Amino acid sequence: MTNHTPGGTVRPGRVGTGAWWSTDVVRWLLFSLVCAGGSLALSWLVPVVPLPAPVGGVTSLLAFLLLPLATVLVPVFVLRRVPRKKRKLAWQLIVPLVAGVAMGLVGKIAGEQVALADRGRWADAVVVGMEDSGSNECDLRTADGREISPALLEGDGCDDWVTKGDELRVRYDPEGVAGPTEDRNSSSYGGLLASLFVAAVVMGTWGGVRQNKWDREYDGRAN
């Protein structure tokens, strides 16, 4: 709807503000649900299915990086009225970016727990090699010489006091997707993942609506 000024200039009317606001909320809510849900679901599915290495690598990249980045880049570049040099970023969009990356990482850990509980096997393993590149990694082989892949990480049993030749009792994934562990008591990540998901969706929706509002306000000033 438009308003006519005394001089005959046609300007956009203010009627319908509630309608476009509701539309923006629904649109950005759906977008945030797709991005947050995708980061969580895809990272969890990689070890649970399990997905083969090439497919799993691409899927992990999508979950850990591309979907979280989309929560920031799409609301910014979807602006059409504001010139690029004048565009700004709503601070709320930083939350779904950080939360999306965290969901990807934690979701993978939670998925590995499910995978090990479903198809994991316990075995006596020997440490045949170690790497210390910021955190410890132990290369393992079973007693009959089979390689256990991937390597045992520091938080899962490759501690500072472990040395080459030591014997460890680990649960490993025969498919070689989920990482092995010494821990018999799995932690629950449900509460953390739920909190990250809600934060990503709420703040992503809020930030997207703010970006659209700035776009409309600039269009009003330009006219």
Accessible surface in RSA format (square Angstrom, percent):
REM  Atomic radii and reference values for relative SASA: ProtOr
REM  Chains: A
REM  Algorithm: Lee & Richards
REM  Probe-radius: 1.40
REM  Slices: 20
REM RES _ NUM      All-atoms   Total-Side   Main-Chain    Non-polar    All polar
REM                ABS   REL    ABS   REL    ABS   REL    ABS   REL    ABS   REL
RES MET A   1   171.41  88.8 105.33  69.7  66.08 157.3 103.91  88.3  67.50  89.4
RES THR A   2    71.83  51.1  57.99  58.8  13.84  33.0  39.82  53.5  32.01  48.4
RES ASN A   3    73.77  50.9  70.22  67.9   3.55   8.5  25.13  60.5  48.64  47.0
RES HIS A   4   136.41  74.6 106.08  73.7  30.33  77.6  75.84  78.2  60.57  70.5
RES THR A   5    41.31  29.4  33.33  33.8   7.98  19.0  33.98  45.6   7.33  11.1
RES PRO A   6   150.36 109.6 106.58  97.2  43.79 159.2 120.48  99.5  29.89 185.7
RES GLY A   7    76.49  94.3   0.00   N/A  76.49  94.3  39.87 109.4  36.62  82.0
RES GLY A   8    51.12  63.0   0.00   N/A  51.12  63.0  31.54  86.6  19.58  43.8
RES THR A   9    69.97  49.8  62.05  62.9   7.92  18.9  38.43  51.6  31.54  47.7
RES VAL A  10    78.47  51.6  57.93  52.4  20.54  49.5  57.93  50.3  20.54  55.7
RES ARG A  11   103.32  43.4 103.08  52.5   0.24   0.6  31.35  42.8  71.97  43.6
RES PRO A  12    70.30  51.2  52.86  48.2  17.44  63.4  55.11  45.5  15.19  94.4
RES GLY A  13    19.87  24.5   0.00   N/A  19.87  24.5   0.19   0.5  19.67  44.1
RES ARG A  14   211.40  88.8 198.87 101.4  12.53  29.8  76.57 104.6 134.83  81.7
RES VAL A  15   108.20  71.2  85.52  77.4  22.68  54.7  91.92  79.9  16.29  44.2
RES GLY A  16    36.82  45.4   0.00   N/A  36.82  45.4  26.79  73.5  10.02  22.4
RES THR A  17    66.31  47.2  64.23  65.1   2.08   5.0  51.92  69.7  14.39  21.8
RES GLY A  18    49.46  61.0   0.00   N/A  49.46  61.0  40.52 111.2   8.94  20.0
RES ALA A  19    68.23  62.7  53.10  81.9  15.12  34.4  62.72  88.3   5.51  14.6
RES TRP A  20    62.16  24.9  56.94  27.6   5.22  12.3  51.23  27.3  10.93  17.7
RES TRP A  21   133.46  53.6 133.46  64.6   0.00   0.0 116.56  62.2  16.90  27.4
RES SER A  22    56.43  47.7  54.31  72.5   2.12   4.9  32.19  68.5  24.24  34.0
RES THR A  23    84.25  59.9  78.10  79.2   6.15  14.7  57.63  77.4  26.63  40.2
RES ASP A  24     0.56   0.4   0.56   0.6   0.00   0.0   0.00   0.0   0.56   0.6
RES VAL A  25    38.52  25.3  38.52  34.9   0.00   0.0  38.52  33.5   0.00   0.0
RES VAL A  26    84.30  55.5  84.30  76.3   0.00   0.0  84.30  73.2   0.00   0.0
RES ARG A  27   107.91  45.3 101.68  51.8   6.22  14.8  56.16  76.8  51.74  31.4
RES TRP A  28     7.49   3.0   7.49   3.6   0.00   0.0   7.49   4.0   0.00   0.0
RES LEU A  29    66.78  37.2  66.78  47.8   0.00   0.0  66.78  46.9   0.00   0.0
RES LEU A  30   102.94  57.3 102.40  73.3   0.53   1.3 102.70  72.1   0.24   0.6
RES PHE A  31    49.04  24.5  42.56  26.4   6.47  16.8  47.64  28.9   1.40   4.0
RES SER A  32     4.96   4.2   3.60   4.8   1.35   3.1   2.06   4.4   2.90   4.1
RES LEU A  33    68.33  38.1  62.81  44.9   5.52  13.9  63.09  44.3   5.24  14.1
RES VAL A  34   101.42  66.7  92.67  83.9   8.75  21.1  99.89  86.8   1.54   4.2
RES CYS A  35     4.44   3.4   3.62   4.0   0.82   1.9   1.12   2.8   3.31   3.6
RES ALA A  36     4.74   4.4   1.41   2.2   3.32   7.6   4.56   6.4   0.18   0.5
RES GLY A  37    22.20  27.4   0.00   N/A  22.20  27.4  20.80  57.1   1.40   3.1
RES GLY A  38    16.24  20.0   0.00   N/A  16.24  20.0  14.39  39.5   1.85   4.1
RES SER A  39     0.87   0.7   0.87   1.2   0.00   0.0   0.00   0.0   0.87   1.2
RES LEU A  40    43.51  24.2  43.51  31.1   0.00   0.0  43.51  30.6   0.00   0.0
RES ALA A  41    47.07  43.3  41.99  64.8   5.09  11.6  47.04  66.2   0.03   0.1
RES LEU A  42    45.96  25.6  45.96  32.9   0.00   0.0  45.96  32.3   0.00   0.0
RES SER A  43     0.85   0.7   0.00   0.0   0.85   2.0   0.71   1.5   0.14   0.2
RES TRP A  44    86.79  34.8  86.79  42.0   0.00   0.0  77.51  41.3   9.28  15.1
RES LEU A  45    67.08  37.4  67.08  48.0   0.00   0.0  67.08  47.1   0.00   0.0
RES VAL A  46    11.70   7.7  11.70  10.6   0.00   0.0  11.70  10.2   0.00   0.0
RES PRO A  47     1.06   0.8   1.06   1.0   0.00   0.0   1.06   0.9   0.00   0.0
RES VAL A  48    35.28  23.2  26.47  24.0   8.81  21.2  26.47  23.0   8.81  23.9
RES VAL A  49    84.80  55.8  53.44  48.4  31.36  75.6  58.46  50.8  26.34  71.4
RES PRO A  50    36.92  26.9  24.94  22.7  11.97  43.5  24.94  20.6  11.97  74.4
RES LEU A  51    38.76  21.6  35.60  25.5   3.16   8.0  35.90  25.2   2.86   7.7
RES PRO A  52    83.38  60.8  70.74  64.5  12.64  46.0  83.04  68.6   0.34   2.1
RES ALA A  53    88.26  81.2  62.66  96.7  25.60  58.2  74.96 105.6  13.30  35.2
RES PRO A  54   101.44  73.9  86.57  78.9  14.87  54.0  99.73  82.3   1.71  10.6
RES VAL A  55    77.03  50.7  73.27  66.3   3.76   9.1  76.96  66.9   0.07   0.2
RES GLY A  56     4.75   5.9   0.00   N/A   4.75   5.9   4.75  13.0   0.00   0.0
RES GLY A  57    43.59  53.8   0.00   N/A  43.59  53.8  35.64  97.8   7.95  17.8
RES VAL A  58   105.03  69.1 102.72  93.0   2.31   5.6 103.98  90.3   1.06   2.9
RES THR A  59    17.10  12.2  15.20  15.4   1.90   4.5   5.88   7.9  11.22  17.0
RES SER A  60    19.75  16.7  19.75  26.4   0.00   0.0  14.13  30.1   5.62   7.9
RES LEU A  61    89.04  49.6  84.18  60.2   4.85  12.2  88.32  62.0   0.72   1.9
RES LEU A  62    65.94  36.7  65.94  47.2   0.00   0.0  65.94  46.3   0.00   0.0
RES ALA A  63     0.00   0.0   0.00   0.0   0.00   0.0   0.00   0.0   0.00   0.0
RES PHE A  64    44.94  22.5  42.54  26.3   2.40   6.2  42.54  25.8   2.40   6.9
RES LEU A  65    80.11  44.6  80.10  57.3   0.01   0.0  80.11  56.3   0.00   0.0
RES LEU A  66    86.28  48.1  80.80  57.8   5.48  13.8  81.33  57.1   4.95  13.3
RES LEU A  67    26.96  15.0  26.96  19.3   0.00   0.0  26.96  18.9   0.00   0.0
RES PRO A  68     1.28   0.9   0.21   0.2   1.08   3.9   1.28   1.1   0.00   0.0
RES LEU A  69    61.51  34.3  61.51  44.0   0.00   0.0  61.51  43.2   0.00   0.0
RES ALA A  70    23.17  21.3  19.53  30.1   3.64   8.3  23.11  32.5   0.06   0.2
RES THR A  71     9.96   7.1   8.83   9.0   1.13   2.7   9.01  12.1   0.95   1.4
RES VAL A  72    16.97  11.2  16.97  15.4   0.00   0.0  16.97  14.7   0.00   0.0
RES LEU A  73    83.02  46.2  82.70  59.2   0.32   0.8  83.02  58.3   0.00   0.0
RES VAL A  74    58.54  38.5  54.79  49.6   3.75   9.0  58.54  50.9   0.00   0.0
RES PRO A  75     1.40   1.0   1.40   1.3   0.00   0.0   1.40   1.2   0.00   0.0
RES VAL A  76    25.11  16.5  25.11  22.7   0.00   0.0  25.11  21.8   0.00   0.0
RES PHE A  77   100.40  50.2  94.41  58.5   5.99  15.6  94.81  57.5   5.59  16.0
RES VAL A  78    50.60  33.3  41.25  37.3   9.35  22.5  43.64  37.9   6.96  18.9
RES LEU A  79     2.44   1.4   2.21   1.6   0.24   0.6   2.44   1.7   0.00   0.0
RES ARG A  80   174.97  73.5 147.51  75.2  27.46  65.4  73.12  99.9 101.85  61.7
RES ARG A  81   111.41  46.8  91.40  46.6  20.01  47.6  24.88  34.0  86.53  52.4
RES VAL A  82    11.06   7.3  10.74   9.7   0.33   0.8  10.74   9.3   0.33   0.9
RES PRO A  83    57.65  42.0  46.04  42.0  11.61  42.2  57.65  47.6   0.00   0.0
RES ARG A  84   179.96  75.6 160.95  82.0  19.01  45.3  54.36  74.3 125.59  76.1
RES LYS A  85   206.91 100.9 168.62 103.5  38.29  91.2 119.71 107.7  87.20  92.9
RES LYS A  86   136.01  66.4 112.48  69.0  23.53  56.0  75.36  67.8  60.65  64.6
RES ARG A  87    49.82  20.9  24.31  12.4  25.50  60.7   8.24  11.3  41.57  25.2
RES LYS A  88   117.75  57.4 108.27  66.4   9.48  22.6  70.12  63.1  47.63  50.7
RES LEU A  89    73.16  40.7  48.96  35.0  24.20  60.8  48.96  34.4  24.20  65.1
RES ALA A  90     0.68   0.6   0.00   0.0   0.68   1.5   0.68   1.0   0.00   0.0
RES TRP A  91   146.43  58.8 140.19  67.9   6.24  14.7 127.85  68.2  18.58  30.2
RES GLN A  92     1.43   0.8   1.43   1.0   0.00   0.0   0.00   0.0   1.43   1.1
RES LEU A  93     0.55   0.3   0.55   0.4   0.00   0.0   0.55   0.4   0.00   0.0
RES ILE A  94    78.05  44.4  78.05  58.1   0.00   0.0  78.05  56.2   0.00   0.0
RES VAL A  95    46.14  30.4  42.28  38.3   3.86   9.3  45.60  39.6   0.54   1.5
RES PRO A  96     2.52   1.8   1.58   1.4   0.94   3.4   1.58   1.3   0.94   5.8
RES LEU A  97    44.15  24.6  44.15  31.6   0.00   0.0  44.15  31.0   0.00   0.0
RES VAL A  98    93.32  61.4  89.84  81.3   3.48   8.4  92.57  80.4   0.75   2.0
RES ALA A  99     4.76   4.4   3.53   5.4   1.23   2.8   4.39   6.2   0.37   1.0
RES GLY A 100     2.90   3.6   0.00   N/A   2.90   3.6   2.90   8.0   0.00   0.0
RES VAL A 101    53.76  35.4  53.76  48.7   0.00   0.0  53.76  46.7   0.00   0.0
RES ALA A 102    27.02  24.8  23.63  36.5   3.39   7.7  26.79  37.7   0.23   0.6
RES MET A 103     0.08   0.0   0.08   0.1   0.00   0.0   0.08   0.1   0.00   0.0
RES GLY A 104     0.00   0.0   0.00   N/A   0.00   0.0   0.00   0.0   0.00   0.0
RES LEU A 105    95.07  52.9  93.06  66.6   2.01   5.0  93.57  65.7   1.50   4.0
RES VAL A 106    20.94  13.8  20.94  19.0   0.00   0.0  20.94  18.2   0.00   0.0
RES GLY A 107     0.00   0.0   0.00   N/A   0.00   0.0   0.00   0.0   0.00   0.0
RES LYS A 108    70.16  34.2  70.16  43.0   0.00   0.0  42.12  37.9  28.04  29.9
RES ILE A 109    76.29  43.4  76.11  56.7   0.18   0.4  76.11  54.8   0.18   0.5
RES ALA A 110    13.91  12.8  12.79  19.7   1.12   2.6  13.08  18.4   0.83   2.2
RES GLY A 111     0.00   0.0   0.00   N/A   0.00   0.0   0.00   0.0   0.00   0.0
RES GLU A 112    28.27  16.2  28.27  21.4   0.00   0.0   4.54   8.8  23.73  19.4
RES GLN A 113    45.71  25.6  40.61  29.7   5.10  12.2  21.87  46.6  23.84  18.1
RES VAL A 114    64.05  42.1  60.14  54.4   3.91   9.4  63.63  55.3   0.43   1.2
RES ALA A 115     0.87   0.8   0.00   0.0   0.87   2.0   0.87   1.2   0.00   0.0
RES LEU A 116    12.71   7.1  12.71   9.1   0.00   0.0  12.71   8.9   0.00   0.0
RES ALA A 117    74.33  68.3  49.36  76.2  24.97  56.8  52.66  74.2  21.66  57.4
RES ASP A 118   117.91  82.6  84.25  83.9  33.66  79.6  20.64  48.6  97.27  97.0
RES ARG A 119    47.71  20.0  35.02  17.9  12.69  30.2  40.26  55.0   7.45   4.5
RES GLY A 120    13.81  17.0   0.00   N/A  13.81  17.0   0.00   0.0  13.81  30.9
RES ARG A 121   132.27  55.5 127.70  65.1   4.57  10.9  39.45  53.9  92.82  56.3
RES TRP A 122    70.01  28.1  44.94  21.8  25.07  58.9  35.96  19.2  34.06  55.3
RES ALA A 123    14.78  13.6  10.73  16.6   4.05   9.2  14.78  20.8   0.00   0.0
RES ASP A 124    79.11  55.4  73.23  72.9   5.88  13.9  20.59  48.5  58.52  58.4
RES ALA A 125     0.35   0.3   0.00   0.0   0.35   0.8   0.05   0.1   0.30   0.8
RES VAL A 126    47.17  31.0  47.17  42.7   0.00   0.0  47.17  41.0   0.00   0.0
RES VAL A 127     0.84   0.6   0.00   0.0   0.84   2.0   0.00   0.0   0.84   2.3
RES VAL A 128    56.87  37.4  42.35  38.3  14.52  35.0  44.62  38.8  12.25  33.2
RES GLY A 129    15.34  18.9   0.00   N/A  15.34  18.9  15.34  42.1   0.00   0.0
RES MET A 130    71.68  37.1  37.47  24.8  34.21  81.5  29.92  25.4  41.76  55.3
RES GLU A 131    97.58  56.0  91.51  69.2   6.08  14.5  32.53  62.9  65.05  53.1
RES ASP A 132   119.00  83.4  84.86  84.5  34.14  80.7  28.82  67.8  90.18  89.9
RES SER A 133    89.13  75.3  56.65  75.6  32.48  74.8  52.37 111.5  36.76  51.5
RES GLY A 134    83.19 102.6   0.00   N/A  83.19 102.6  42.40 116.3  40.79  91.4
RES SER A 135    56.16  47.5  54.16  72.3   1.99   4.6  28.29  60.2  27.87  39.0
RES ASN A 136    11.43   7.9  11.28  10.9   0.15   0.4   0.00   0.0  11.43  11.1
RES GLU A 137    55.62  31.9  55.23  41.8   0.38   0.9   1.72   3.3  53.89  44.0
RES CYS A 138     0.00   0.0   0.00   0.0   0.00   0.0   0.00   0.0   0.00   0.0
RES ASP A 139    59.96  42.0  58.95  58.7   1.01   2.4  17.37  40.9  42.59  42.5
RES LEU A 140     1.24   0.7   0.32   0.2   0.92   2.3   0.32   0.2   0.92   2.5
RES ARG A 141    98.24  41.2  98.24  50.1   0.00   0.0  20.69  28.3  77.55  47.0
RES THR A 142     8.67   6.2   4.62   4.7   4.05   9.7   4.62   6.2   4.05   6.1
RES ALA A 143    89.80  82.6  53.63  82.8  36.17  82.3  57.73  81.3  32.07  85.0
RES ASP A 144   103.88  72.8  64.93  64.6  38.95  92.1  51.26 120.6  52.62  52.5
RES GLY A 145    41.26  50.9   0.00   N/A  41.26  50.9  28.30  77.7  12.96  29.0
RES ARG A 146   125.19  52.6 120.50  61.4   4.70  11.2  69.59  95.1  55.61  33.7
RES GLU A 147   122.71  70.5  95.61  72.3  27.10  64.5  22.11  42.8 100.60  82.1
RES ILE A 148     5.34   3.0   0.42   0.3   4.92  11.9   1.46   1.0   3.88  10.5
RES SER A 149    54.20  45.8  49.25  65.7   4.95  11.4  23.30  49.6  30.91  43.3
RES PRO A 150    50.66  36.9  46.16  42.1   4.51  16.4  50.42  41.6   0.25   1.5
RES ALA A 151    21.99  20.2  11.44  17.7  10.54  24.0  13.07  18.4   8.92  23.6
RES LEU A 152     0.07   0.0   0.00   0.0   0.07   0.2   0.00   0.0   0.07   0.2
RES LEU A 153    87.63  48.8  87.31  62.5   0.32   0.8  87.31  61.3   0.32   0.9
RES GLU A 154    60.86  34.9  58.54  44.3   2.32   5.5  17.52  33.9  43.33  35.4
RES GLY A 155    79.90  98.5   0.00   N/A  79.90  98.5  41.28 113.3  38.62  86.5
RES ASP A 156    51.69  36.2  47.63  47.4   4.06   9.6   4.59  10.8  47.10  47.0
RES GLY A 157     7.31   9.0   0.00   N/A   7.31   9.0   4.98  13.7   2.33   5.2
RES CYS A 158     0.00   0.0   0.00   0.0   0.00   0.0   0.00   0.0   0.00   0.0
RES ASP A 159    36.13  25.3  35.64  35.5   0.49   1.2   2.58   6.1  33.55  33.5
RES ASP A 160   114.85  80.4  87.38  87.0  27.47  65.0  33.61  79.1  81.24  81.0
RES TRP A 161   195.06  78.3 171.57  83.0  23.50  55.2 160.97  85.8  34.09  55.3
RES VAL A 162     7.46   4.9   4.63   4.2   2.83   6.8   4.81   4.2   2.65   7.2
RES THR A 163    77.68  55.2  76.39  77.4   1.29   3.1  62.94  84.5  14.74  22.3
RES LYS A 164   151.01  73.7 126.92  77.9  24.08  57.3  71.82  64.6  79.19  84.3
RES GLY A 165    48.21  59.5   0.00   N/A  48.21  59.5  28.13  77.2  20.08  45.0
RES ASP A 166    49.85  34.9  44.86  44.6   4.99  11.8  13.54  31.9  36.31  36.2
RES GLU A 167   135.06  77.5 108.33  82.0  26.73  63.6  30.49  59.0 104.57  85.4
RES LEU A 168    22.96  12.8  17.73  12.7   5.23  13.2  22.56  15.8   0.41   1.1
RES ARG A 169   108.52  45.6 100.92  51.4   7.59  18.1  39.69  54.2  68.83  41.7
RES VAL A 170     0.00   0.0   0.00   0.0   0.00   0.0   0.00   0.0   0.00   0.0
RES ARG A 171    62.93  26.4  62.93  32.1   0.00   0.0   7.25   9.9  55.68  33.7
RES TYR A 172    17.92   8.4  17.92  10.2   0.00   0.0  14.33  10.8   3.59   4.4
RES ASP A 173     2.72   1.9   0.00   0.0   2.72   6.4   0.00   0.0   2.72   2.7
RES PRO A 174    59.04  43.0  24.09  22.0  34.95 127.0  28.23  23.3  30.81 191.5
RES GLU A 175   106.18  61.0  80.06  60.6  26.12  62.2   7.26  14.0  98.92  80.8
RES GLY A 176    32.51  40.1   0.00   N/A  32.51  40.1  12.64  34.7  19.87  44.5
RES VAL A 177    39.71  26.1  26.05  23.6  13.65  32.9  29.64  25.8  10.06  27.3
RES ALA A 178     0.04   0.0   0.00   0.0   0.04   0.1   0.00   0.0   0.04   0.1
RES GLY A 179    13.97  17.2   0.00   N/A  13.97  17.2  10.36  28.4   3.61   8.1
RES PRO A 180     1.07   0.8   0.60   0.5   0.47   1.7   0.60   0.5   0.47   2.9
RES THR A 181    19.12  13.6  19.12  19.4   0.00   0.0  17.31  23.3   1.81   2.7
RES GLU A 182    61.66  35.4  49.62  37.5  12.04  28.7  14.94  28.9  46.72  38.1
RES ASP A 183    82.33  57.7  64.82  64.5  17.51  41.4  31.41  73.9  50.92  50.8
RES ARG A 184   161.07  67.6 128.91  65.7  32.16  76.6  54.93  75.1 106.14  64.3
RES ASN A 185   120.28  82.9 112.09 108.3   8.18  19.7  32.51  78.3  87.77  84.8
RES SER A 186    86.09  72.7  50.64  67.6  35.45  81.7  26.29  56.0  59.80  83.8
RES SER A 187    63.11  53.3  50.57  67.5  12.55  28.9  24.59  52.4  38.52  54.0
RES SER A 188   107.71  91.0  71.49  95.4  36.21  83.4  51.28 109.2  56.43  79.1
RES TYR A 189    58.33  27.2  52.54  29.9   5.79  15.1  26.99  20.3  31.34  38.6
RES GLY A 190    44.77  55.2   0.00   N/A  44.77  55.2  36.99 101.5   7.77  17.4
RES GLY A 191    55.28  68.2   0.00   N/A  55.28  68.2  42.73 117.3  12.55  28.1
RES LEU A 192    88.36  49.2  77.83  55.7  10.53  26.5  82.26  57.8   6.10  16.4
RES LEU A 193    18.49  10.3  18.44  13.2   0.06   0.1  18.49  13.0   0.00   0.0
RES ALA A 194    56.70  52.1  48.02  74.1   8.69  19.8  56.07  79.0   0.63   1.7
RES SER A 195    71.58  60.5  59.48  79.4  12.10  27.9  36.00  76.7  35.58  49.9
RES LEU A 196    32.82  18.3  32.36  23.2   0.46   1.2  32.82  23.0   0.01   0.0
RES PHE A 197    54.76  27.4  54.76  33.9   0.00   0.0  54.76  33.2   0.00   0.0
RES VAL A 198    86.27  56.8  84.46  76.5   1.81   4.4  86.27  75.0   0.00   0.0
RES ALA A 199    36.69  33.7  30.12  46.5   6.57  14.9  36.62  51.6   0.06   0.2
RES ALA A 200     2.76   2.5   2.02   3.1   0.74   1.7   2.02   2.8   0.74   2.0
RES VAL A 201    12.46   8.2  12.46  11.3   0.00   0.0  12.46  10.8   0.00   0.0
RES VAL A 202    83.61  55.0  78.22  70.8   5.39  13.0  81.96  71.2   1.65   4.5
RES MET A 203    30.72  15.9  30.72  20.3   0.00   0.0  17.20  14.6  13.52  17.9
RES GLY A 204     4.32   5.3   0.00   N/A   4.32   5.3   2.40   6.6   1.92   4.3
RES THR A 205    15.82  11.3  15.82  16.0   0.00   0.0  15.82  21.3   0.00   0.0
RES TRP A 206   121.29  48.7 115.63  56.0   5.66  13.3 105.11  56.0  16.18  26.3
RES GLY A 207     0.00   0.0   0.00   N/A   0.00   0.0   0.00   0.0   0.00   0.0
RES GLY A 208     0.00   0.0   0.00   N/A   0.00   0.0   0.00   0.0   0.00   0.0
RES VAL A 209    13.66   9.0  13.66  12.4   0.00   0.0  13.66  11.9   0.00   0.0
RES ARG A 210    67.93  28.5  67.25  34.3   0.68   1.6  15.18  20.7  52.75  32.0
RES GLN A 211     0.10   0.1   0.10   0.1   0.00   0.0   0.10   0.2   0.00   0.0
RES ASN A 212    13.03   9.0  12.97  12.5   0.07   0.2   0.01   0.0  13.02  12.6
RES LYS A 213   101.20  49.4 101.16  62.1   0.04   0.1  43.45  39.1  57.75  61.5
RES TRP A 214    42.21  16.9  39.77  19.2   2.44   5.7  23.64  12.6  18.57  30.1
RES ASP A 215     4.47   3.1   4.47   4.4   0.00   0.0   0.19   0.4   4.28   4.3
RES ARG A 216    73.25  30.8  64.62  32.9   8.63  20.5  28.03  38.3  45.22  27.4
RES GLU A 217    76.12  43.7  66.28  50.1   9.84  23.4  36.65  70.9  39.47  32.2
RES TYR A 218    48.24  22.5  48.18  27.4   0.06   0.2  27.64  20.8  20.60  25.4
RES ASP A 219    41.73  29.2  41.48  41.3   0.25   0.6   1.18   2.8  40.55  40.4
RES GLY A 220    36.19  44.6   0.00   N/A  36.19  44.6  25.33  69.5  10.86  24.3
RES ARG A 221   174.64  73.3 139.94  71.3  34.70  82.6  81.20 111.0  93.44  56.6
RES ALA A 222    74.30  68.3  30.51  47.1  43.79  99.6  42.91  60.4  31.39  83.1
RES ASN A 223    72.81  50.2  50.35  48.7  22.46  54.1  16.93  40.7  55.88  54.0
END  Absolute sums over single chains surface
CHAIN  1 A    12612.4      10191.7       2420.7       7989.5       4623.0
END  Absolute sums over all chains
TOTAL         12612.4      10191.7       2420.7       7989.5       4623.0
